[in-house]
Amino acid sequence: MIEIDWAEEAGRLRASAAGEADWNAAVARSLVRDGDKVLADIGCGGGGMAKALAEALPGATVVGVDADPDVLEQAQQHTAGLVRCELASMDDGAKPLRRAIDAPADLIWASASVHHAADQQAAVDVLASLLAPGGRLALAEGGLPTRHLPWDLGIGEPGLELRLDLAQDRWFKVMRESLPGSVPMPYGWTEALTRAGLSDVTTRSVLTETPAPLSTERLDGVVRGFRTRIERMSGAGHGHGHVVAGDGEWLDPEDLAVWKELLDPDGPHFLGRRRDLAVLSVRSVHLGHAPR
């Protein structure tokens, strides 16, 4: 069984909001429309997109909603008064979210939050019900695994990052199954939006790339990200908001030993001293429109 302690994740989400500022700003500008009055970020995490929406359309009311008070506090600090932050959960249905937003929304954004709902289709239905006539629901879910490492690192078997992605996929499956009342959704996000009564449903995937060599700040962020993932995959994630029952091992022992060497700042193979790490990311945004 896997549980996520969002209070322990709050700081990481705030750091992610700051690190993804450019991506958030570009996507926000592509989503807002002149005349939009109410924009909402549901499951706002560290407040990155909520802040970007407020900056993209200063005249609009922007509401950031999250179910965890510690996470919401980080969002409040990050958005610095640009966004009204409200506590509510999509698992509780439409009423608390409607009360939090306080008006039909012209745009609802939900990034990597719906997949934490026990019934993902029900969550999409709820979000769609909050839209004003002609409003848009944008779900940032899926895409392609981000790539950072060369295929051959000179230590361990080649393809180390690929095997980490496979381990995380297995972890995600168990996380979904561990949610109380978990309901399978054996179809894609565009179908979920269509079933929620939305039209003109489409997907746009955004590619971002930072080539090697990375700046010191960006390289530190990549190493921190790998360290968090490895602690999660090794069952050592109790300090990172994850409780894993059983042996908690998702990686082969040989790969785990290699990762420990790569993440040891005092070791000869520390990733933070390499000049060949990069960031190549493809993230998907699924968009549907409410009837007018």
N, C-alpha and C positions, 0 to 999 in steps of 0.2 A: 504493500500500500504506500502511496505517496501523498503527502500533504504539503502545501506551500504556506509558510508563515509570511504573510505579506508585510507585516511590520518589520521583519528582518530584511525584506527585499526593498524597502522604501529608499534607502540611500542609493542602491544600485540603479533604481528607476530614475532618480533625480540626475545621476551622472549620465545615464543614457539620454535623458531629455536634453541635456546640455551638449552632448557629443553629436546628436543627430539634428542639431539646429538648422543646418543648411538644407538637409533633406526635407525636414518638416516645413520650412519656409517655402520651398519650391512646390511641394505638393499642396500646401494651403492656398497658394496663389492660383493654382490650377483648379481648385474646387469652389472657391467663393464666387458669388455673383453680385453685381451691383443690385441693390435692393434687398439683399438678405438682411434680416433683422435679428434672428436668433440662430446661433451656432452652438452645437453641443459636442463635447468630447466625452464619450461614455467609457468608463474604465480608463481614466485619463493618466494613470500612472504618475510620472514626475511632472506632467503638465507641459511637455514639449509641444505637442500639436495644438493644445488649447492656446498656448502663448502665440504660436505661429498664426493661428486663425485670427486672434485679436489684432495682431500686427498687420495682417493682410487686409483686414476690413475694420478699421478703427471705429466706425460708426455703429457696428453691430454689438449686440449683447452676446458674450461668449460665456458658456457655463461648462466647467470641468466637473465631472461626476466620477466618484470612485467609492468602492465599498469598504475601504480600509481607512481609518482615521489617520494612521501614521503616514500612509502613502499620500493622502489628501493634504496633510500638513506640508509635505515636501512640494507638492504641486502649488500650494499657496505661496510658498517662499519663491519658487522658480518663476511664477507668473507675475509676482510683484504688483498686485492690484489691477492687472489688466483683465483678469478673469474672475468670475464669481464661482467659487468652489463649493460643491454640495455633496453630502454623504448619502449614497443610495446604491442599491444593488439591483442589477437586471434580473437576478434570480428571484426577486420578490415581485416581479410583474411590472405592469405599466404604471400603476398608480404612484408609487414613490418616485419614479423617474419623471413622470409628468409634473409632479409637485416640485421636484428639484429644478426642472427646466423652466417651469412657470409659464410656458407658452408653447404652441406648436413650433417645431424647429424647421428652419429652412435647410439646414444641413446638420446631419448627425455623423460624426466620425467615431469609429470604434476600431482600435488597433490592437491586435493580439489579446483581446479581452473576451470576445465571444467564445473562443475555444476553451475558456475556463468555466463556461456555463454548463451545468449538467445536461440541459436540453438545448443544444445550439439552435435548432430551428425555432423553438419557442422564444429564445432570446432575440433572434432576428425578427420574428413576428412582433415582439414587444417594441423593438426599436423602430420598425416601420410604422407602428401605430402612433408614434410620437411626431411624425412628420406633418408639416403644413401641406396643403395642396400644392403639388409640384415640387415638394421638397426632395432632397437627395439623402440617401443612406450610403455611406462609404465605409466598407470593411477592409481593413488592411490585414489580410491573412494569407500566409503562404508566400510563394515565390520560389527561389532556388537557394540552396545552402550557400552562405557566404564563404568565399575562399580567401585564405591568407597565406598559406604555406606552399613552398615548393613540394613537388611530389616526393622527391628523395631528399631527406634532410641530413644524410650521412650518419644517421643513428637510428637503429630499429629498422623494421621493414618499411619500404616505401608505401605511400598511400595512407599515412597515419591520420590525416585530417578526414579522409573519406570514411574511415572506420569509426571515427568519433561521431560523424553525422549519423551513421547507422545505429550506434549505441544510443544517441539522443532520440532517434526515432522510436526505438524500443521503449525508452524511458517515457516518452510522450504518450505512447499507447497505454502504458500502465497508469500514468497520471490521469488520463481520461477515464479509464475504467474505475479508478479509485474515487471519483466524484460521487457523492451520495445521489442515487437516482439517475445515474448516467444513462443517457439515451444515445444510441448510435446515430450518426448522420452519414449514410452511405452514398453521398453525392456531393457535388462541389458547391462552392459558395454562390456562384451565379444561379444555380438551381434553388438554393435556399432563399435568395432575394426574390426570385420569381414566385416561389410558393408563398412568400410573405405578401404577395399582391403588388409588387413593384414592376415597373415596365422599363423599357429601354435599358435593360441590364447589360453591363459590359465589364470588361476587365482591362486595366492598364497596368503594365509592369514597368517599374522604374529601375534602370540600371545606374548604379553609381560606382565609381572606381577611383581609388587613390593608389597610384603606382608606387613601387619601391624606388628609392628608400623612403620610408615613412618618417615623419617628424618624430621627435622624441616623445611629444605628448600623445600622438596617435599610436605610436608603437607601445607605449605604456598601457594605453587603453586596450589594445589587442591582447597583450599579455594578461591583463586583468580579466578580460573576457574568457580567455582560455582557462585561467585558474579557476574561475567560478564554475565553468562547465565540467572541468575535471573533478573538482570536489563533489559536484552533483553526481557525476557518473561513477565515482568511486565509493559512493555511500558516505562520504565525509562531509556532506552538505548541511549538517545540523546548524552550523553557523551562518548558512546562507539560505535559510528558510525552507529546507527540504528535509522531510523525515521519510526514510526508506526502510520498510520492513524487510526481513529476510537478510541475505548476505549483502544486498545493496550493490553488487558488483555488476556493472554494465559493460566494462571494458575487459579485454583479455589482460591477464597479469603482465604479459610482456609489454603490451602497449602502455599500460599504466606506469610501469617502471620507466619507460622512455619519456612519458609526459612529465614525470617527477623530475627527471634530469633537465628537460627543456625548460621547466618553470623554476629551477633552482638558480637564484641570482648569483650564487657563489660557485656554480658549477661551470665546466668548460663548454657546455652546450646551451647555455641560457638563450632563449629566444630574444630577450631584450637587447642583445648585442648584435643580432643579425641585421644585415642590410638588404635582405632579399624578401622580406615580408611585405605584403601588399593587402589591399582591401578591395574585393570585387563582390558586389552585392546586387541581387535582383529581387525587389520586393513588389508584391502584387496588391493593387487596390481594386476592389470589386464595387461597382457603383450601380444603384437602382434608383428609379424616380417614382414618387407617389403620384397617384392620379390627381388631375386638377379638378 
